[in-house]
C-alpha cells in the first residue's frame, strides 16, 4: 500500500484505512465521475450529515466543497486530533433519519 492509499483526502490523516467515496452519488449519475479516498470516519460523517439528494442539491460534490462545509469543518478539526485507527461511534443526524 503506497502513501496515497492510506491518506484521507478529506482530513489529511495518514496511516488510515480508506474507502472510495463517489463525490456525486451513483444514483445521481456519479458512477463514472470523480471519487475521493476517504478514511472511514470522514466517509461515515458525510453520509450521516446529508442524504445523497442533499449532497447534490447543496453542491457538496467536490472535495473542496465538502471541506468548506461548516459541519464537516468542525468534524475535520476534531478527527485530525485522533489516532489513525480510531473509528468513532456515530449516529445519523435527525436531518438524514427523517428523510430516508
N, C-alpha and C positions, 0 to 999 in steps of 0.2 A: 504494500500500500504506500503510494507516494504521499508527499505532504499535502497536495491539493485534495486528496481523497479523505483526509481526516481533519480538514479545516472547514468550519461552518462559514458559509459565505454571508450569513446574516450577522452573527455576533462576533465572528472572527476568532473564536476559540479554536485551538489546535488540540490534537490528540483525542478527538471526539468521533463517535460513530456518526456517519452522515446518511441521510436519506434524500431521495430525489423529490423535489417539490416542483410541480408544474406551476409556473408563475401565472399563467392563465389556466384556470381549471379545465381539465379534459372535457367536462360536459359542456363547456362554453368554447370549444374549438381549440383547446390548448395542447392536444395530443402531440403535435409536431412543432410546437412553439418553444421558446426558451424555457429551460429549467434551471434550478439552483440546487446546490448541495447544502443541505441544512442539517444541523445537529437535531437530534430527536426533540429536545425541549423547544427549540425555536419552531420547528415544524408543527409540533402539537399546539403551541401557543397561537400560531396563526389560525389554525382551524378551530380553536376554542374561542377565539375572539370574533371570527367572521364566518358567515356561510360562504359558499362558493359564489353565490349571486352577489353578495356584498363585496367580495374581493373585486369582482368585475365592475360593479356599479360605482364603487368608490375609487376606482383606478389603482388598486393595490396589486397591479400585475407586473411590477418591476421590483427588483431587489431594492433600489433606492427608495421607491415609494413605500415599501414595507418598513425600511429602516427609518424613514422620516415620520411614520405614523406615531402619534403620541403614545398610544397604548403599547406599541411594540418598542418604542424607545425606552420606556420605563422598564419593560421586561429585559431588554438587551443590557441596560445598565446593571441590572441585578444579576443576570445569568453570567455575565463576564467575570463576576467575583466568585463563582462556584467552580469546584474541581471538574475536570473534563468528564468524568464518569457519572456525575450527578444527573439524575433524571427526576425532577421534582414532581410531586403529586400535583395533579391539575384537574380542573373541572371546567366544563363548557360554561361560557358566560350565559346569563339569562337571555341575552340577545340571540344567541345561537340556539339555546334549548327551546326557545319559543317559536323558532322558525323552521324546524325540521319537519 
